[in-house]
Every structure is written in structure tokens, then in C-alpha cells.
Amino acid sequence: MMQEKSTIEEVVNYAEIGKAIDHDLAAKMVKNFNDAHPELEKTFTIGKQIIEQILAQPGCVALQVYNAINEYGKSTLVYCGLNERGDIINKYPVVREDGKMYQVEGLIGDRSNVDWLS
């Protein structure tokens, strides 16, 4: 007799991804990366305002970060919001003052360093 495979879909709570780590482990992880990839950018800086704007989008529970090359040929990060299913928030509904709904484009962040200004 053949048994049917049961499929269990794992539910991921994207809002709970990530956790605090201690300073020693963080330093070790960064050193390991820098030793393995000395040619790559060492740090990126992302301001509080864009993070808060992305997280404030309706249904946003997490940030997703991509390595990228900007229009000046410099390494950067591109970041966007994810909903509870892990989908990128490309658009979301907004109600206008007249009561009609329309779609707003989801925020995508960049400008992860200040040296691109120079």
C-alpha cells in the first residue's frame, strides 16, 4: 500500500527574523567577511528616516536588503519592505480624501553611503 506524502507548508513570521547578538560575535563575523572579501565595501550606512518610512507602509513587517551597484559604479544596498507573506511591497492601497482608492508605489531605498555625493 502506497502512503501519501503529507505536505506541511512552513509558516515564516517575517516580523521575527533577526535577533540581537553580542559584540564579540559581531566583530568575529565582520572580520571573517572582511578577511574573505577584502575587495568589497566594508560598511554601509542607512538613515533612520528611510527605514521608518519603509516600515510604516501598510502591511510591512520586515526589510529585505540587496547588494547592488549604483549609477556611479559604487557598491550600495537597495532595500524594500516585505509583507507578512514575504512578498516585496510593490504597491499598496490608499484612500483619497474623496473616498476613492488608488495604488501607491512601495518605497525602495538606496543611498546607503555618503560617499556617493562626492
C-alpha positions as CSV (number, residue, x, y, z in Angstrom):
1,M,0.0,0.0,0.0
2,M,1.4,3.4,-1.0
3,Q,1.5,6.2,1.5
4,E,0.6,9.7,0.5
5,K,3.2,12.3,1.3
6,S,1.9,14.9,3.6
7,T,3.0,18.4,2.7
8,I,3.4,20.8,5.5
9,E,4.0,24.3,4.5
10,E,6.3,26.1,6.9
11,V,5.0,29.4,8.0
12,V,7.6,32.1,8.4
13,N,7.0,35.0,10.6
14,Y,9.0,37.7,8.8
15,A,8.5,40.2,11.6
16,E,10.5,37.9,13.9
17,I,13.5,37.4,11.6
18,G,16.8,38.7,13.2
19,K,18.0,38.9,16.7
20,A,20.5,40.7,18.8
21,I,23.9,39.2,19.0
22,D,26.8,40.1,21.3
23,H,29.6,42.4,20.3
24,D,32.3,39.7,20.2
25,L,30.3,37.5,17.8
26,A,29.5,40.6,15.6
27,A,33.2,41.5,15.5
28,K,34.2,38.0,14.5
29,M,31.5,37.8,11.8
30,V,32.6,41.1,10.3
31,K,36.3,40.1,10.4
32,N,35.6,36.8,8.8
33,F,33.7,38.6,5.9
34,N,36.4,41.2,5.5
35,D,39.2,38.6,5.5
36,A,37.3,36.6,2.9
37,H,36.4,39.6,0.7
38,P,38.9,42.4,1.2
39,E,38.0,44.0,-2.1
40,L,34.4,44.6,-1.1
41,E,32.8,47.6,0.7
42,K,33.4,47.4,4.5
43,T,30.3,49.3,5.7
44,F,27.0,50.8,4.6
45,T,25.1,53.4,6.5
46,I,21.3,53.6,6.3
47,G,19.4,56.5,7.9
48,K,16.6,56.1,10.4
49,Q,14.1,58.1,8.3
50,I,14.1,55.8,5.3
51,I,13.9,52.7,7.5
52,E,10.9,54.2,9.3
53,Q,9.2,55.2,6.1
54,I,9.6,51.8,4.6
55,L,8.4,50.0,7.8
56,A,5.4,52.4,8.0
57,Q,3.9,51.2,4.8
58,P,0.7,49.3,5.3
59,G,1.4,45.6,5.9
60,C,5.2,46.0,6.1
61,V,6.7,43.6,8.7
62,A,10.3,43.4,7.5
63,L,13.1,44.9,5.4
64,Q,14.8,43.0,2.6
65,V,18.3,44.1,1.6
66,Y,20.0,43.5,-1.7
67,N,23.6,44.1,-2.7
68,A,23.7,46.5,-5.7
69,I,25.9,48.7,-7.8
70,N,24.7,52.3,-8.1
71,E,24.7,54.6,-11.1
72,Y,28.2,55.8,-10.2
73,G,29.6,52.2,-10.2
74,K,29.9,52.1,-6.4
75,S,28.7,49.2,-4.1
76,T,25.5,50.0,-2.3
77,L,22.4,48.4,-0.8
78,V,18.9,48.5,-2.1
79,Y,16.2,47.8,0.5
80,C,12.5,47.4,0.4
81,G,9.6,46.3,2.6
82,L,8.1,42.8,2.9
83,N,4.6,41.9,3.8
84,E,3.7,39.0,6.2
85,R,4.0,36.5,3.3
86,G,7.5,37.7,2.5
87,D,6.4,39.5,-0.7
88,I,8.0,42.8,-1.7
89,I,5.6,45.6,-1.2
90,N,5.5,47.0,-4.8
91,K,2.2,48.8,-4.3
92,Y,-0.3,49.4,-1.6
93,P,-3.8,50.9,-1.5
94,V,-4.5,54.4,-0.2
95,V,-7.9,56.1,0.3
96,R,-8.1,59.6,-1.1
97,E,-10.0,62.4,0.6
98,D,-12.9,61.8,-1.9
99,G,-13.1,58.3,-0.6
100,K,-11.7,56.7,-3.8
101,M,-8.9,54.1,-3.5
102,Y,-5.8,54.2,-5.6
103,Q,-2.4,52.4,-5.6
104,V,0.8,54.0,-4.3
105,E,4.1,52.6,-5.4
106,G,6.0,50.9,-2.5
107,L,9.2,52.6,-1.3
108,I,12.6,51.3,-2.4
109,G,15.6,52.7,-0.6
110,D,19.2,53.3,-1.6
111,R,21.9,55.8,-0.9
112,S,23.4,53.6,1.7
113,N,26.6,55.6,2.0
114,V,27.5,59.2,1.9
115,D,30.5,58.9,-0.4
116,W,28.2,58.8,-3.5
117,L,27.7,62.5,-3.0
118,S,31.3,63.3,-3.8
